[in-house]
Amino acid sequence: MARSPTTLPRSAAMQREVLFGLSDVARAVRTRIDQRAREHGMTRAQWAVLSRVERQEGMTQTELSDILEIQPISLVRLIDRLCEQKQLERRPHPKDRRANLLYLTAKGRGTLTRMMPLGRDVADEIFDTFSEAETAALLRTLLRIKENIRRASEAKGAKRTANGVRHAG
């Protein structure tokens, strides 16, 4: 985005502090969710797996690994544990015998139903001092940051392709 002549230059130190702040806030949110999930015998990672599978039942472990940005070996352990607890089930892929499709069990659905109020409680704790307008403004700002990151990543990918070299990434 081009700056108008009246726009003040941004301070590199302030930008750095914002990025550190975003990282610190994300870590604090994850920690708080872990604390609250433990009250129900779950981990944040297990909760995330159940939630994602609920949204898109029948996905493969590879697809879930990509969505959650978890290493496949770590995800396999999580899924193994959830299957042992009868929260999830693996079903054979109809076209690829190397792959399994993931589905929630009735017990897994019950767990998510019990966890729903917990998710609302954590959000209420985090946004306790925010007005609806402040929360909406924060969401818009975060989405802009995310879009800037996406655009920068795409531009870098296009630049690599233009140089005749295409790296995975």
N, C-alpha and C positions, 0 to 999 in steps of 0.2 A: 504494500500500500504506500503510495507516494505521500510524502509529508508536505503540508502547505508551508509557505515561508514563515507563518506565524507559529508553527508547531515547535515547541521546545525540544531540543535533543534529549533523548532518553539517557539516563545515567546507566552505564554498564554495571556499576556496583548495585544499583537498584534492581536491574534485571536479574543479576546473579542472585540477589537476596530473594526475589520472587520465585526463582526456580528452586532454590534451596527450600523455601517455604512450602512450595507445592509438594516437593519430595517428602518433607517432614510431616505435612498434613496427611498425605497418602499413607505413610507408615503408621501414623497415629490412628487413622481410621481402621487400617488392617488390624492393628493391635487391639483396638476396642472391640471390633467384631469378633476377633479370636476369644477375648475374655468372655464376651456374652455367649458365644456359641458353646464354649466349654460348660456353661451352666446347664446345657442340654445334652452333654456328652458328645458334642460334635466339634470339629475343627472348621475354621473358615474355609479351608480347601475342600473339605467334604461337602459343606453346605453349597459351595460354588458349583461343585460337580452335579449335585442333585438338582440345583436350580437350572443349570444350563441344559441338563438332559430333559427336564420337565418342559422347557421351552422348545426343544427340538428332539423329541424322542426318535430313536432309530438312527442317530448319527453314529459314526465310527469313532473309535478311540483316537485315531489320528485327527479327525475333525475337531473333537473336543480338546485335544492337546493344543491345536492351533488357536482355538477360540480363547482358552484359558491362559495361553502362553506358559504352559507347564511342559517340562521335558517329558517325552513319552514314558520313560522308565519310572519317573515319579508318579505320573498319572496312573500307570498300570498298578502300582502299589495302592493308590487311593481307591481305584475301582475294585481291586481284589478285596480290600477291606469292606467296602460298601456291599459287595456281593456276599461276602461272608456274613454280614449283618442283615442280609436279605432286604437291603434298601434298593439295590439295582440288580438287573440281570443282563447278562450277555446273551445275545441270540446270534446264531450263524448268519452271515451275510448271504443272501440268496445267489449272488453272482461272483463272490470272491471268498473262497474258502479260507483265506488267510485272515480275513477281517471278521470282527464281531460288531453287532449293532447293540446300542445301549438303550435300555428301557427302565423306567421306574417300576418298582413293585408297589403293591398297595401299602406296604410298610413305609416305603420311601415317600409316597404321597402324604401319608400321615405325618411323617417327620417334617416335611415342608409346610404342611398346614400348621403344625405346632411352632415352627420357626418364623412364620409370617409376622406375628405380633412382635417378635424380637427384632426383626428388621425395621419395623416401624418405630419401635422404642429407640433403637440406635440412631435412626435418622432424627427423631425428635430431640434426643440428647445433643446431637451435633448441631442442629439448627435452632436450638432453644432460644437464642437471642437474636435470630434473624427474622425480619419481616418477610412476608410473601414476596414483596417487590425486591428485596435484597437477595433472596434465594433465586428468584428468576434472573436477576442481573448477573449473579455469580454463574449460573448455568450458561447463560449466553456468553460470558467471558471465557469460561472453560471450553465451550464448544468452538469458539474462535481460535483459542490456543491449539486445540486438537486439529482444526482445519489447517492452521499455519504449519503445523508439524507434518501433516499429510502432504500438503503442497510442496514443502521443502524436500520431503523424501521422494516424491514423484519427480521433482526437478533434478535431483541428484541421480535418480535412476535413468532418466532421459539423457542426462549428460554422459553417463557411463556408456549407454547404448550408442550415442553419437560418436564417441571415441572408438567405437568398434569393439569394445569389451563389455560383456554383460556378465555381471557377477550376481550370484544368488543373494537375495537379501531383501 
